């Protein structure tokens, strides 16, 4: 692998314990032994709560730079990271993700071997603390596991997000800005970017060897949180569909999805098939999110290292 430079952008918001674990894992990357780079921590908290985490880190193989971005919204944080990055490539990692040591090297190798415009890794959700077995039924929505083999995932872009991804800085720098600030308080800003890149002819590759582990709070491992997450994902899917015709098609898909999975959720629940029932509940609410797709800007501070939002169920 020829020497190169990677800037890792880590947006964060009031999660110092998780952030420290994330940064310690990034500093252990085997990639740094062969090439230079940097880690950019973009603090979206107006109180600067991540500064002490960065200043308290021991000296590592690459510098960890602290950037304050007080404008609320994950789009502003990511855009600030892109603006400040100096690497030939930019990787995005969420502050609740523990990346395995070979992840960055695997993403860069996949990008070069395939000629793709962006590489996406595999991350698996784990509870942040020991929990009841039934809570494990709700982990899958927080994972990105697209199989055990490397493959082109351009057509599967709806399942992608920027966490644990790598792309040339030139692709992002050419967009002013790369992440839409209007979506920063609602969600879907990374999905919108990925859709636009695909429509411009860019190709994406999935590399399962690049592994991360997302720490999920126990408060998110229940049916109510699952339904909210799936509903929001359905809304984002339609909002980013691109044009009235496509949105209409996706709303029809959502209606069919809800009609199919709501009865299945009830039947499997009554039959005691808990895991299957929760899957059907999630699919049903994802369908309803597509039907009632309009997002209402009503931000509240939440998990995921970003500004979460409450969502309107009114068309």
N, C-alpha and C positions, 0 to 999 in steps of 0.2 A: 504493500500500500504506500503510495507516495505521500510525502508530507503535505499536510494541509492544515487548515485552521477551522475550528467549529466554535460558534458562539451558542451557548445554551441559555435560552430565555426561560426564566421561572417567575411567572406572575404569582403574587401571594397577597393574602388578606387576613390578618389577625390569626395566624395559626403557627406560632413560633416553634412549638414542639415538632409538628409534622415537617415544617420547613427545614429544621436542622437535620432531621433524618434524611430528607430528600437531598440536601446539599452534601452531606457526608457520603451518600451513595454515589452522587455524581463525581465527587473528587476521587473515588476509587476506580473510575473507568480505566480499563486497560488502554483505551484509545490514547490517553494523554502521554503514554510512554513513547508513542511514535509521532505525535504531531502536537503542535501548540493549540491553544484555544483560550476560552474564557467562559465564566458563568456569570450571567447578569440576573440579579434578583430585583424584580420590579415590584416595589411595595405600593399597593393600591390603597393602603390605609392612611388617612390623613394624619394620624398620630405617629406614623413612622415605626410601627411596632416590630418590623422585621430588622431594623438597623442593628440592634444588639445581637441578633442571631448571626448576622454576617460578620460583625466586628469580633465576635467571640470565637470564630472558627480558627482552628490551627492552620498554619501555613500549608498549602497543598501544592500539587503539581501545576495548577493554573490559577490565575487570579479570580477571585469572586468579587464582582463589583456590585455595589448597592446603588439603586436608582429609585428615587421617590417620584411617584406619579399620583398626585392627589386627585386628579380628575376621576370621578367615579366611573367604573365600568371596565370590564376585562378587555374590551377593544383598545381603550387608551393604554392599558398596561402592556398589551402585546405590541401595539404600534410603537410605544416608547422603546421597548426592547429591540425591535427591528431597527429603529433609527440609530440606536447607540451601538449596535453590534458591529464588530470589525472582522468577523470571520468570513471565510468564503462560503460556508454553509451555516444555516441557523437550525438549531434543534429546539423544540418546545417540550417542556416537561412541567406537569402540574405539581404544586407544592405538596400534595398528598401522595405522590408516587415515589416508590423506592425502586430505582432502576438497577438491574443487574449489571455486573461489571463489564460485560462485553457488548452491551446494548448499542452504544453509539458507534462502535467499530462495525457491528453487524449492519446497522442502517446505512452507513457510508459505503460499505462494500456492496450492499444490494443496489444502492443508487448507481454506483459506477458500473456494475456488471450488467444491469438491465437497461441503462440509459433513461430511466424514468425521471420525472421531474420532482418527485417526492417519495420518500419511503416512510412507512408506518409500521410501528412495532406492535407487539402483543402485550397487553397488560391484563392482569387478573386481579379481581377484587378479593380482599381479605378483611375480616372484621378488625376493628381497631383494638378490640379486647375480647377475651373469652365470652361466648354467648351461647344461648340455647340452640340446639340443633335446628329447630324450626326457622331461626333467623337466617340460616344458610340458604333457605329457599329464595331469598331476595338478593343474593349477591350478583347473579348473572347480568342484570342491567347495567352494572357498574364496570363490566369487563369489556374488552375488545379481543375476542378470540375467533379468528376467521379460518382456523384450521392449522394443521401441522406443517404445511408446505408453503414455500415462497410462491407467490402468484401475483398476476396483474389484478388490481382491484379498482381500476378506473370505473368500471360499470357498477361496482358496489360502493360508490363513494358515500352513499347515505349512511353507511356504517362507520365512517371515518370521523376523526376529530383531530385536532392538532396535538393533543397530548401524546408524547413519545413519537414524534415525527421529525423528519429531517428534510430540508430542501435548500437549494442554492439561495444565497442571500439576494442575488440579482433578480430572481423571480419575484421576491417580496418587495424589494426596493423599487421595482418598476411600477408598483401600485401605490397610489397616493390617496388615502392610506390603504394598507393591505387589509385591515380589519375594519369593518363599518362601525363607526362610533354609535350610530343610531341603534345598533343591536347589542351594545355593550351591557345594557341593563336588562335585557330581555333574554338573551341567549341566542345561539345559532350563528354567531359571527364567524366561527371557524367553518361551519357547514356552508355558509354563503361563499366564503373564500374558495373552498374546495370545489363547490359547484361551478363557480366562475372559471377557475383554472381548467376544469375538465371541459367546459364548453369552448375554451380557447384551444383545446387540443393537447393539453398536458396529460401525461400518463402517470399512474400511481402504482407502487409496488408494496406488497405486504411481506414483511420479514418476521416470521415467528420466533427466530432465534434472538431477536431484540426484545427482551422481556422486562416488564415492570410490574410492580404490585401496588395497587391502589388501596389505601387504608380507608375503609368506610366506617363512619360513625354508627353506633348501634341505633341511634335515633332514626337512621334512614333504612334500617332493615326490618320493615314491616309493610303491610299491605297498603296503608294510606300513603306512605312515601313512594312505594312502587307505582301506585295509580297516578299520583301527581307527576312523577318523573316521566311515565309513559305518555300521559296526556300532553305534557309540555313537549315531548319529543315529536308527537303527532302534529302539534301546532307548528313547530319549527319546520317539519318536513314540508307542509303545505306553504308556509310563508316563504320558503326558499325555493319553491317549485319553479318559479319564473314564468309569469303570465297567467291571465285568467283561465285559459283553456287547460293548462297543466294543473292549476289549482283545482279546477272543477273535476278533473279526472281523479286527482288524489282524494278529494272529498267523497267521491263515489266509492273509491277503494276503502276509505275509512268507514263509510256506512256499512259496507258489506262485512268488513272486519269486525265491527261491533256486533252486527246481527249474528255472526257466526260464533264469536267467542263468548258473548254474554251467557247464552244458554249452556255452552260447554263449561263455563266456570261454575255455574250453579249445579250442574249434574255431577261433575267431578268432585266438587266440594261435598255434596251430599253423600257421595260414594266413599268419602274418606281419602281421596287421592290428592293430598294437600299440595304437593309440588306441582302437579299438573294443573290444579285449580288456580294457583297463583300465576302460573304462566298464562292461562286463559284470561284472568282478570287484567293482567298487564296488557295483553294484546287488545282486549276490549276497550280499555281506556286510551290506548294509543289510537285506535280507530275513532273514538269520540273526539280526541284532540284534533284529528284531521278534519272532522266535520265542523267543529267549532274552533276554527283555526286562528282567529284574530287574537293577537297578543295585546295586552293592555300594559302600558308602562306604569307599574306600581312596585318599584324596587324595594326589597328589604335585604338586609345583610344576612347571608347564609353560608352554607358549606361550599366545598369545592374550590376554595381559594378565590372565589369571584363573587360578584354581586348577584344574588339569586333574585327571583321575582315571583310575585303572585300572578296568577294567570286568569284572564277573563274567559268565561265559558259562553260568552255571547258572540254570535256571528255579527 
